[in-house]
Amino acid sequence: MAEFGLRHPCFKPHNAPAGVVFGKAVLANLAVTLASGELYADDGLSEQLSEFASGALSMETDNMEDNDATVIYGATVTDGVVIYNKEDVAPRGTLGYIKVLMVKGARKYRAYIYPDAQAAIGNDDGQTRGSNITFQTAKTTFTIFADDDGNWRKTKTFSSLPAALAFVDEICGTGGTSAPNANLAALTVGLLPLSPSFDPATVNYTAVATAASSVVTAVAMDADATIAIFNGETGVDNGAAASWAAGENILKIAVTNGTASKTYTVKVTKGT
C-alpha cells in the first residue's frame, strides 16, 4: 500500500449543527504520545503497557477563510475584520480528512475521523517574491483527545471518492459543500499505453496505434456524472470502438456533473 494524496479537511464543533471544509489539504502529520508502564519481577520484565494519551496533528491547508477561522479557532469577525483575541477558546469537535491510497494497483480512499480534537493556530510565515515563488500555507495544530468511549481515531476505506466524501461529510456536517466532481476514475483506449499514465488530474495524453480501432472506456468518479466521447467530430459510445485514420486522431472525453465539467484529450497517432 502506498499513500499519495490528501484532501477534504473538515471540522465540526461538538453540538454545532454543521461544520466547515477549511480549505484544501496540503499536509497532515500526526504525532502520538503514549502513556507507558513496566513491571519488573524476578529480575525481568513481567508486564508492559502502552496506551494512547494524546496526539498532535499538524495540518496545512491552502487557505483559511474568515468564517472557518471563527468555527475552528473561536475568532470573531467584525465589519469584515477577523479578530484573534488572547481570550479566544477554540471549540472541541470532530476533525476529518481523506487520504488517497494505491492498493495492489487500485485507488482506495481512506477516511480519517478524530472524534475529539481542538485547534491551535500555527505560525504565520511570509516571504517577498524573488526569482522563485514560494507559496505559503495556513498552519493549524490539532490536539487529539480520546472521547468518552476511549476512541481517538476511526478510519474507513472506500473504493470510490464520492463514497468517502459522503461518509466524511455526514460526520462533519458538511454535506453538500463539496464541488461537483467531474473527474474520471479510469480511462482506457484498448490496450494502448497512455503517456503519461492515466491520472484523474491529468487531462492531456498521447498514444500510438497500429490497429485500425480501439475500444474506448471511461469511468467517472461520480456516478451522477455524464460522459460524452468524440473521435474528431464523430461521437463514440462509451465502451465501443473508435476508428483511427493514418496520422493524428484527436479523442476527447467530456465529463459533466452539474456545474462542473472537464475534458480529457488523447492524441492517438497511427502509422501508415
Secondary structure, DSSP 8 states (H G I E B T S, - for coil): -EEEEEEEEEEEETT-S--EE-S-EEEEEEEEEEEEEEEEETTEEEEEEEEEEEEEEEEEES---HHHHHHHH--EEETTEEE--TT----EEEEEEEEEEEETTEEEEEEEEEEEEEEEE---------SS-----EEEEEEE---TTS---EEEEESSHHHHHHHHHHHHT-TT-S-----EEEEEETT---BS---TT--EEEEEE-SSEEEEEEEESSTT-EEEEEETTEEE-TTSEEE--SEEEEEEEEEEETTEEEEEEEEEEE--
